[in-house]
Amino acid sequence: MSTYAWIRRQRDRPIAEHERRWAFTAVAAVTVAATLLLALTAPGGLSTDTALAPGNRGRHQQASTAPEGRSVQSALLTSAGECAARVFLRGYLGYLYGHDRASEIRGATVAFTHSLPARAPNLSPAMRAKHARVLSLHAAPAPAGLIGVTALVNDGGLIDYPVALRLARQGGLLLVSGLGGA
């Protein structure tokens, strides 16, 4: 008997009660394990920190200094920082997915905007068909004099991905001066 015939015979037979119990137990164990893994790897993990609760949004905390001498901004974004990040991301995500040109990006320093075409993304038609959206914004560690922001983005896929921004104050405005973490 061929392997294909054996698989076909196994597929078409009725499932015994002990096999149902075993399958249910296996599926339940995998579901619990996947839930715990996702909870532990999600931004913030299983912490009970209420700093990002909707009622606490917009409150300021004192900046502290990290061990490496870097300034750690507030765990909460100011409305100006959030607005600057959203203005930039609106144009940048359009550019990243091939919908807009780099010259259409607003809320970034001139030097940073001019550096974007040098590293233009090479996009497939499938990527061009996607439309990314910002799910959330969070403050992040940044070098002294800059404000770090991490945006959680989803483009319709199964996985959300972070985009780390560095904001600098220029001419009284907050502008994105670079990408990447601290």
C-alpha positions in Angstrom: 0.0 0.0 0.0 1.4 3.4 -0.9 1.8 6.2 1.6 -0.9 8.3 -0.2 -3.4 5.4 0.0 -2.7 5.0 3.7 -3.1 8.8 4.4 -6.4 8.8 2.4 -7.7 5.8 4.3 -6.8 7.4 7.7 -8.4 10.7 6.6 -11.7 9.0 5.6 -12.2 6.9 8.7 -14.2 8.0 11.7 -12.3 9.4 14.7 -12.4 7.4 17.9 -13.4 9.0 21.2 -9.9 8.7 22.7 -8.4 10.4 19.6 -10.9 13.3 20.0 -9.9 13.8 23.7 -6.2 13.7 22.7 -6.7 16.2 19.9 -8.7 18.6 22.1 -6.0 18.4 24.8 -3.3 19.1 22.2 -5.1 22.1 20.7 -5.9 23.5 24.1 -2.2 23.2 25.2 -1.0 24.9 22.0 -3.5 27.7 22.4 -2.5 28.4 26.0 1.2 28.3 25.0 0.7 30.6 22.1 -1.4 33.1 24.2 1.3 33.2 26.9 4.1 33.6 24.3 2.2 36.5 22.6 1.5 38.2 25.9 5.2 38.0 26.9 6.5 39.3 23.6 3.9 42.0 23.1 5.1 45.6 23.8 4.9 46.0 27.5 4.5 42.3 28.2 2.2 41.3 31.1 3.1 44.4 33.1 0.4 46.1 35.2 1.9 49.5 34.6 -0.9 52.1 34.3 1.3 54.8 32.8 -0.2 54.3 29.3 -3.8 54.0 30.4 -6.1 56.4 28.6 -6.8 58.5 31.7 -3.1 59.2 32.2 -2.4 60.2 28.6 -0.8 63.6 28.2 0.6 63.8 31.8 4.3 64.6 32.0 6.9 62.8 34.0 10.4 64.0 34.8 13.1 62.9 32.4 15.7 60.7 34.0 19.1 59.6 32.9 19.7 56.0 31.7 22.9 54.1 32.8 24.5 54.9 29.4 24.1 58.7 30.0 21.2 58.9 27.6 18.1 60.9 28.4 15.0 58.8 28.8 12.0 60.8 27.9 8.7 60.5 29.7 6.8 57.2 29.4 4.0 59.3 28.0 4.2 61.3 24.8 3.3 65.0 24.8 0.6 66.0 22.4 3.2 67.9 20.3 5.4 64.8 20.0 2.5 62.6 19.1 1.3 65.1 16.5 4.8 65.5 15.0 5.2 61.7 14.7 1.7 61.2 13.2 2.3 63.9 10.6 5.6 62.4 9.6 4.3 58.8 9.5 1.4 59.7 7.3 3.8 60.7 4.5 6.6 58.3 5.4 4.4 55.2 5.3 2.9 56.3 2.0 6.5 56.7 0.7 7.6 53.3 2.2 4.8 51.5 0.4 5.2 53.3 -2.9 2.1 55.5 -2.7 3.9 58.9 -2.3 7.2 60.5 -3.1 9.8 61.4 -0.5 9.3 65.1 -1.3 5.7 64.7 0.0 6.8 63.8 3.5 6.0 66.5 6.1 7.3 66.9 9.7 10.9 65.9 9.0 14.1 67.8 8.9 15.3 68.8 5.4 18.5 66.8 5.8 16.6 63.6 6.7 14.0 64.1 3.9 16.9 64.6 1.3 18.6 61.4 2.6 15.5 59.2 1.9 15.7 58.8 -1.9 19.3 57.4 -1.5 17.7 54.4 0.3 14.5 54.1 -1.6 12.6 50.9 -1.0 12.4 48.2 -3.7 8.8 47.2 -3.6 6.9 44.3 -5.1 3.4 44.9 -6.5 2.0 43.0 -3.4 3.7 45.5 -1.1 2.4 48.5 -3.1 -1.1 47.2 -2.7 -0.9 47.4 1.1 -1.8 50.4 3.2 -0.1 50.8 6.5 -1.7 52.4 9.5 -0.3 53.5 12.9 -1.8 51.5 15.8 -0.1 53.2 18.7 2.7 55.6 19.6 4.9 55.2 22.6 7.8 57.2 24.0 11.2 55.5 23.7 14.7 56.2 25.0 16.7 58.7 22.9 20.1 60.4 23.0 20.3 63.7 24.9 18.5 66.5 23.1 16.3 64.2 21.1 12.9 62.6 21.7 12.4 58.9 21.0 9.1 57.7 19.6 8.2 54.1 18.6 5.1 53.6 16.4 3.4 50.3 16.2 2.4 49.8 12.5 0.2 47.2 10.7 -0.1 46.9 7.0 -3.0 44.4 7.0 -0.7 41.5 7.7 -0.6 39.2 10.7 2.3 40.9 12.4 2.5 44.5 13.7 6.0 46.0 13.4 7.7 49.0 15.2 9.1 52.1 13.5 11.5 54.0 15.8 11.7 57.7 15.3 14.0 60.4 16.7 12.5 63.9 17.0 14.5 67.1 17.4 13.4 70.6 18.1 14.1 72.9 15.1 12.8 76.4 14.8 10.3 75.9 17.6 8.9 72.7 16.0 9.4 69.1 16.7 10.6 67.4 13.5 11.7 63.8 12.8 15.5 63.8 12.3 16.1 60.1 11.9 14.9 56.6 12.1 16.0 53.9 14.5 16.4 53.4 18.1 18.7 55.2 20.5 
